Every structure is written in C-alpha cells, then in structure tokens.
Amino acid sequence: MNHIPPANPAAAGSRRGIALPVVFGVALCLAVWVGSLSWTMSNSRHRFQRAVKARRAYFMARSALQHLFLKMKTFQRQQPEVMMALERATPEEWGTLSRAFTEDVVPPAAIIGSYSASYGVKAFEITGRDLEKSQLVIEIQAEGTVDDMTETISRVNRVSR
C-alpha cells in the first residue's frame, strides 16, 4: 500500500479533534431551540385556555341579563299589574322589589359542557322613574362564572309598561 504521510502531522491531528465540539455545539443549540419552543407553546396554550374561560364567563353573564330581560318582558305582557306596582312603588320599597325580581334568576339545572358554569344577577336597582311616560330606569349587574373565571356586566336600561 502506498501511504503518503501528511506534510505536517500536527495539523492533521488538530482537524480531527474539532468535529466533536462542533457536533455538541449544534446539538446544544438544537436542544435550546426545542426547549424554548416547548415553553412558548405551553405558555400560549395557557393564555388561550384562560381567554376561552373569560369569554364563556362573559356569555354566562350575558345569559343572566337576557334571563332578566325575558322576565321583565313576560311581566310587561302577561302581568302588567306587576310592572305598575314597580312603577308606583316608593323609593324605599325599590330595594325589596328589586330583590324579588332577582331571586329566581338562576341558570338551568344542566349546562352542557365539560366545565362548571353559573350565572346570576348580582344587583338590580330601580334608579329612576318617569310617570308621564310610564318608564322605569333600572341598573343591572350580571355575573357569569366558568370554573374559576368570573365576568361582570353592568347595564342601565329603560323599561316601559
């Protein structure tokens, strides 16, 4: 066999030893990149899940508002004497009458989903009335809860007989 020795034997040995640190450096960079990508995706998923819970809680609060508006509309059409009692009540009686309107605003027994949810009317106040136009001004604060997330919505609404 013809074997030609290298011109400079010290230079050939130093080139063979550089491959291992280059491979380890590339592997370390790849590991850091995969780790940061994993952490970023985990963080994004957590923020997304929190945002979904917040939106669900907001819509549960909207459900409480709609439930109360349905109750008011039903009383306006089928029990006008209830609305007249609200309209003619003294301001001292408004608190008691407000509580009577909100006590039975509860969510249905079964909410479909893999999460626990509830809603309710946190505050319902009669803040003013106009006897000439047969209108009441009511302030409503509804609250929706999904798992550990709670959202609150406040509305001021005019209700006429």
Secondary structure, 3 states (H helix, E strand, C coil): CCCCCCCCHHHHHHHHCCHHHHHHHHHHHHHHHHHHHHHHHHHHHHHHHHHHHHHHHHHHHHHHHHHHHHHHHHHHHHCHHHHHHHHHCCCCCHHHHHHHHHCCCCCCCCCCCCCCEEEEEEEEEEEEEECCCCEEEEEEEEEEEECCEEEEEEEEEEEEC
